[in-house]
Amino acid sequence: MKRNGCRIVLCILVSVLLSIPATPGWAKTYKLDFATAIPEGGSESAAMNYFKKIVEEKTNGQVTVNLFPGGVLGKEKSVFEQLTVGEVQMNLGGEIVVTTYAPSYYIFGVPFIFPDRETVGRLVKGDLGKQMADEVLKKSNIMVVGYSLRMGRQLITKDRKIFGPEDVKGLKIRLPNIKSWLTAWKGLGAIPTPVPAVEIFQALQTGVVEAAENPVSPMVSMRQHEVTKYLIMTDHLYSFRGWSMSKRFYDSLTPDLQKTVLACVDMATEYMNAIEKQIDIDLLVKTQKAGQWQVIIPNREAFKKAVLPVVDEIRKDWAPGLYESYVKPYVESAR
């Protein structure tokens, strides 16, 4: 009788426990390590901090985001390897995620062709952006879950004034190891020198290179204005940042958390797009007030015409139809 009474009490306790709704305190928690090679201080770190805030709020603490700026988890290609196996869960970087795993879909490496940031935005937010992400996932275990639009890339030099294409002949310029970029600048007569992003300051300081290029924000956050004299407003490329996620991590999340985290990526990319322009302007004003960087406005149209001869060579590496669909109208307008 006593044993039966204990069984009845146990059954009642189990029923009560099963009837209690699940709460965040009972839910599984997840760690999201978010890396970037870019130091703090620019739009990238602002967007990453915003992403951390909204993810932790909207998941009620189920997903904790740890930020690792400045390349502390390794150079970008090393982080890609960590993403593939799930050791790192996210990365915010440049186009290199596309140029590494989907190079035939990367059409943005011809300088001076696309007219503005909005044009590139329409492309990466549309079918082309989806094709790039699909190809990256097919070749790796990495999901490209978002694109942030960057401001125009500018040229900086240690002591050379650049007004037109004739002035870049023999210029040792740091570039990322992206084939189309190297081909284009070589075609203009420069000497492209691939250097990892985290080593640009030292390369400029020691004279390994005499020029570099990027939007204003990352150049200032990496202190490159301290070791260069001229800022040439070329706006030669309007590029993007890829928000990458480990597929292994994504698959470990519940369907609801997957939706929430991806929605937070969308919100953070839009946030970054909104603040990018103002941060660039503010940093440019700051450097001018400090007496750093002499600003030069070059002849962009002359640069555009000078780069046309290498377009046909570069597009040989593209997937069929991309040139005709997305690039040819801009090339024809420049002839």
C-alpha positions in Angstrom: 0.0 0.0 0.0 2.8 2.3 0.9 4.6 1.5 -2.3 1.5 2.2 -4.4 1.2 5.6 -2.6 4.7 6.5 -3.5 4.0 5.6 -7.2 0.9 7.8 -7.2 2.9 10.8 -5.7 5.7 10.2 -8.3 3.2 10.2 -11.2 1.6 13.4 -9.9 5.0 15.1 -9.7 5.9 14.0 -13.3 2.6 15.3 -14.6 3.1 18.6 -12.9 6.6 19.0 -14.3 5.5 18.2 -17.8 2.7 20.8 -17.6 5.2 23.6 -16.8 5.9 25.7 -19.9 9.5 25.8 -21.1 11.4 29.0 -20.1 14.7 30.4 -21.2 16.2 29.0 -18.0 15.4 25.5 -19.2 16.5 26.0 -22.8 19.8 24.9 -24.3 22.3 27.8 -24.7 24.7 28.5 -27.6 28.0 30.3 -27.9 28.6 32.4 -31.0 32.2 33.4 -31.5 32.2 36.3 -34.1 35.6 37.1 -35.6 36.9 39.9 -37.9 40.4 40.9 -39.0 39.4 44.6 -38.7 40.3 46.5 -35.5 37.7 48.3 -33.4 36.7 51.8 -34.1 34.9 51.7 -37.5 31.5 50.7 -38.8 32.4 47.1 -38.7 32.9 47.0 -34.9 29.8 49.1 -34.4 27.7 46.7 -36.5 29.1 43.7 -34.7 28.3 45.2 -31.3 24.8 46.0 -32.5 24.4 42.4 -33.7 25.6 41.1 -30.3 23.0 43.3 -28.5 20.0 42.3 -30.6 20.8 38.6 -30.8 21.2 38.3 -27.0 18.0 40.3 -26.5 15.8 38.5 -29.0 17.0 35.0 -28.0 16.5 35.9 -24.3 20.2 34.9 -23.7 20.0 31.6 -25.4 22.7 32.7 -27.8 25.7 34.5 -26.3 27.8 36.4 -28.8 31.5 36.8 -28.2 33.3 39.4 -30.4 36.9 38.9 -31.6 38.1 42.0 -33.6 41.5 42.8 -34.9 42.5 39.3 -36.2 42.9 37.8 -32.8 41.6 34.5 -34.0 43.8 34.5 -37.1 43.9 35.9 -40.6 40.7 35.7 -42.7 41.5 32.4 -44.5 42.4 30.8 -41.2 39.1 31.9 -39.8 37.4 30.3 -42.8 38.9 27.0 -41.9 37.6 27.4 -38.4 34.2 28.3 -39.7 34.2 25.1 -41.8 34.6 22.9 -38.8 32.5 25.0 -36.4 35.4 26.2 -34.2 34.3 29.8 -35.0 30.6 30.5 -35.7 30.7 33.8 -37.7 33.1 36.1 -39.5 32.7 39.6 -40.9 35.2 40.2 -43.7 35.6 41.5 -47.2 34.8 39.9 -50.6 37.4 37.3 -49.9 34.8 34.7 -48.8 33.4 34.9 -52.4 36.7 35.2 -54.2 38.0 32.1 -52.3 35.1 29.8 -52.7 33.1 31.3 -55.7 35.6 33.2 -57.8 33.8 32.8 -61.0 30.8 34.7 -59.6 32.9 37.7 -58.4 32.4 40.4 -60.9 33.2 43.4 -58.7 37.0 43.4 -59.1 37.3 45.7 -62.1 38.0 49.2 -60.8 36.2 52.3 -62.0 33.4 50.4 -63.8 30.4 50.4 -61.4 29.2 54.0 -60.9 28.1 54.0 -57.3 27.4 52.1 -54.1 23.7 51.7 -54.8 24.4 49.8 -58.0 26.5 47.2 -56.2 23.8 47.0 -53.5 21.1 46.0 -56.0 23.4 43.3 -57.4 24.4 41.7 -54.1 20.9 41.9 -52.7 19.4 40.2 -55.8 19.9 37.0 -57.8 23.7 37.5 -58.1 24.1 37.7 -54.3 22.1 34.4 -53.9 24.2 32.7 -56.6 27.4 33.8 -54.9 26.2 32.4 -51.5 25.0 29.1 -53.1 28.4 28.6 -54.7 30.3 29.4 -51.5 28.2 26.9 -49.5 28.6 24.2 -52.2 32.4 24.6 -52.0 32.7 24.9 -48.3 30.7 24.5 -45.1 30.2 28.3 -44.9 27.0 30.2 -45.3 27.1 33.8 -46.6 24.1 35.1 -44.6 24.4 38.8 -45.4 26.2 41.6 -47.3 27.0 45.0 -46.0 27.7 47.8 -48.6 30.9 49.6 -48.2 31.8 53.1 -49.1 34.0 53.7 -52.2 37.5 52.5 -51.9 40.2 55.3 -52.0 43.9 55.2 -52.6 46.5 56.3 -50.1 50.2 56.9 -50.8 53.3 57.6 -48.7 54.7 60.4 -50.9 53.3 60.1 -54.4 50.6 62.4 -55.8 48.1 60.6 -58.1 46.0 62.6 -60.5 45.5 60.2 -63.4 46.4 56.7 -64.6 49.8 57.7 -65.8 50.8 58.5 -62.1 50.3 54.9 -60.9 53.0 53.4 -63.2 55.5 51.6 -61.0 53.5 52.2 -57.8 54.0 49.4 -55.3 50.4 49.1 -54.0 49.1 46.7 -51.4 46.1 44.7 -52.6 44.3 41.7 -51.3 45.2 38.5 -53.1 42.2 38.7 -55.5 43.1 37.8 -59.1 40.9 40.4 -60.8 42.2 43.2 -58.6 45.8 42.2 -59.3 45.2 42.0 -63.0 43.4 45.4 -63.2 46.1 47.4 -61.3 48.9 45.6 -63.2 47.1 46.6 -66.4 47.3 50.2 -65.2 51.0 49.9 -64.7 51.2 49.5 -60.9 53.0 46.8 -59.1 50.4 45.0 -57.0 51.7 43.4 -53.8 49.4 41.1 -51.8 49.6 41.7 -48.1 47.2 40.4 -45.4 44.9 43.1 -43.9 46.4 42.9 -40.5 49.9 43.6 -41.9 49.2 46.7 -44.0 50.3 49.2 -41.4 53.7 47.5 -41.1 54.1 47.1 -44.8 53.5 50.8 -45.4 55.7 51.8 -42.5 58.7 49.7 -43.6 58.3 50.5 -47.3 57.3 47.0 -48.4 54.6 48.9 -50.3 54.2 52.6 -50.9 50.4 52.7 -51.4 47.2 50.9 -50.2 43.5 51.2 -50.8 40.3 50.8 -48.8 37.4 52.9 -47.7 38.4 55.6 -45.2 36.9 53.9 -42.1 39.1 50.8 -42.1 42.2 52.7 -43.1 41.8 55.0 -40.1 40.9 52.2 -37.7 44.1 50.4 -38.8 46.1 53.7 -38.3 47.2 53.8 -42.0 46.8 57.6 -42.0 49.7 57.8 -39.6 52.1 56.4 -42.2 50.8 57.9 -45.5 50.7 61.5 -46.8 48.1 61.6 -49.6 44.5 60.4 -49.8 43.4 60.2 -53.4 39.5 60.0 -53.7 39.4 57.5 -56.5 36.1 55.7 -55.5 37.6 53.0 -57.7 35.6 50.1 -56.3 32.3 49.9 -54.5 32.5 46.7 -52.6 30.8 44.8 -49.8 31.5 42.9 -46.6 30.4 39.3 -46.4 28.8 38.1 -43.2 29.7 34.4 -43.0 28.3 31.7 -40.7 29.4 28.2 -40.0 26.8 25.8 -41.5 27.6 23.4 -38.6 26.6 26.0 -36.1 23.5 27.0 -38.1 22.3 23.4 -38.2 22.8 23.1 -34.4 20.2 25.8 -33.8 16.5 25.2 -33.4 14.4 26.4 -36.4 13.1 29.3 -34.3 16.7 30.4 -33.4 17.8 30.0 -37.0 15.1 32.5 -38.0 15.9 34.9 -35.2 19.7 34.9 -35.8 19.3 35.4 -39.6 16.8 38.3 -38.9 19.4 39.9 -36.6 22.0 39.6 -39.4 19.6 41.5 -41.7 19.0 44.2 -39.1 22.8 44.5 -38.5 23.7 44.8 -42.1 21.1 47.5 -42.6 22.4 49.2 -39.5 26.0 49.1 -40.9 24.8 50.4 -44.3 23.2 53.4 -42.6 26.2 54.4 -40.4 29.0 53.6 -42.9 28.7 56.9 -44.8 28.6 59.1 -41.8 31.5 57.3 -40.1 33.6 57.8 -43.3 32.7 61.5 -43.4 33.4 62.0 -39.7 36.8 60.2 -39.9 37.8 62.2 -43.0 37.0 65.5 -41.2 38.9 64.3 -38.1 42.1 63.5 -40.1 41.8 66.9 -41.9 41.5 68.8 -38.6 44.6 66.9 -37.4 46.6 67.9 -40.4 46.8 64.3 -41.7 46.3 63.3 -45.4 46.4 65.8 -48.2 43.3 65.1 -50.2 43.5 64.8 -54.0 40.6 64.6 -56.4 41.8 62.6 -59.5 40.4 62.2 -63.0 38.2 59.2 -62.5 37.0 59.2 -66.2 40.6 58.9 -67.4 41.1 55.9 -65.0 37.9 54.3 -66.3 39.0 54.5 -69.9 42.5 53.2 -69.0 41.2 50.1 -67.3 38.9 49.0 -70.2 41.6 47.0 -72.1 41.9 44.5 -69.1 38.1 43.9 -68.8 38.0 41.2 -71.5 40.9 39.4 -69.8 39.3 39.5 -66.4 35.9 38.3 -67.5 37.3 35.1 -69.0 37.2 33.7 -65.4 33.5 34.6 -64.9 30.6 32.2 -65.0 28.7 32.3 -68.4 26.3 35.2 -68.8 27.5 37.3 -65.9 29.3 39.8 -68.1 26.3 40.3 -70.4 23.8 40.5 -67.6 25.6 42.8 -65.1 28.7 44.5 -66.5 28.5 45.0 -70.2 26.1 48.1 -70.0 28.6 50.0 -67.8 31.6 49.0 -70.0 29.8 50.2 -73.1 28.9 53.5 -71.6 32.5 54.2 -70.8 33.8 53.5 -74.3 
